[in-house]
Amino acid sequence: MAPLNMKIPSFAPFVAILALASLSLGQNATKNLAITPAPHPGTEKAHERFNEVSKLGEAPLVFLGDSITAGWNGKGKEAWDKYWAPLNAANFGIGGDRTEHILWRLQHGNYDGLKPKLTVLMIGTNNTGHQG
């Protein structure tokens, strides 16, 4: 019989932690949707329009992003017309776009032919909430 005052080796807690940690290795990690390019349903017309602008290759300044970028065509139109239109800037903003949508657009023609001096990129805001 083992004596009642038997001591547990000092490495035992580390072994227990390692065993518990290994249990989680068998579970599927949550897939990061933001890094997997995906089309944004309902935005096909805007996508094609941007592809046509890209083919011209005449935009030295490109704004690429979500509804914040698209807002230059709405409430920001006066400022756009004053500051950015004279520079022949292109606005490639689509409301609701998430990072994965913009990655998909870039892989499907939205930048083909363009060689801008500057791109203003506004993405990620729509990835901070729910995915739906």
C-alpha positions, -999 to 999 in steps of 0.1 A, spaced: 0 0 0 12 35 -8 18 58 21 -9 85 27 18 112 26 29 104 -9 38 135 -30 26 141 -65 55 148 -88 58 185 -97 55 178 -134 20 163 -130 1 196 -134 19 202 -167 10 168 -180 -26 174 -171 -26 207 -189 -10 191 -220 -36 164 -220 -65 189 -218 -49 210 -246 -46 180 -268 -83 173 -266 -90 206 -285 -67 196 -313 -92 171 -326 -119 198 -330 -123 218 -362 -110 253 -359 -134 280 -369 -127 290 -405 -118 326 -411 -143 336 -439 -125 369 -444 -96 353 -461 -116 331 -485 -126 351 -515 -164 350 -521 -188 368 -544 -213 392 -530 -248 383 -543 -267 412 -557 -237 433 -567 -230 418 -601 -239 450 -620 -215 471 -599 -188 445 -603 -191 445 -641 -192 484 -642 -159 484 -622 -144 459 -645 -152 482 -675 -135 511 -657 -105 489 -649 -101 478 -685 -96 515 -695 -67 517 -671 -71 555 -667 -77 559 -629 -45 571 -611 -65 572 -578 -88 543 -568 -111 541 -538 -119 505 -530 -142 494 -502 -176 490 -487 -205 515 -481 -182 540 -465 -164 542 -498 -196 540 -518 -208 570 -498 -187 593 -520 -215 588 -546 -242 599 -521 -237 624 -493 -201 628 -502 -207 636 -539 -201 674 -536 -167 667 -520 -159 640 -545 -167 663 -574 -146 691 -560 -115 671 -549 -114 636 -564 -132 638 -598 -106 663 -612 -79 637 -604 -98 611 -625 -104 590 -594 -124 558 -595 -148 548 -568 -151 510 -564 -172 510 -532 -201 486 -527 -223 488 -497 -222 457 -475 -189 444 -489 -168 424 -465 -131 416 -469 -138 383 -487 -160 401 -513 -133 426 -521 -107 398 -524 -131 381 -548 -136 413 -569 -98 418 -572 -95 382 -584 -123 387 -610 -113 418 -629 -118 448 -607 -82 458 -609 -72 443 -642 -56 470 -663 -53 495 -635 -20 509 -624 -30 536 -599 -5 558 -582 -26 554 -550 -54 532 -538 -75 541 -507 -87 508 -492 -116 507 -467 -124 471 -457 -131 451 -426 -159 471 -410 -186 446 -421 -165 417 -409 -167 429 -373 -203 418 -367 -224 388 -376 -219 369 -409 -252 366 -427 
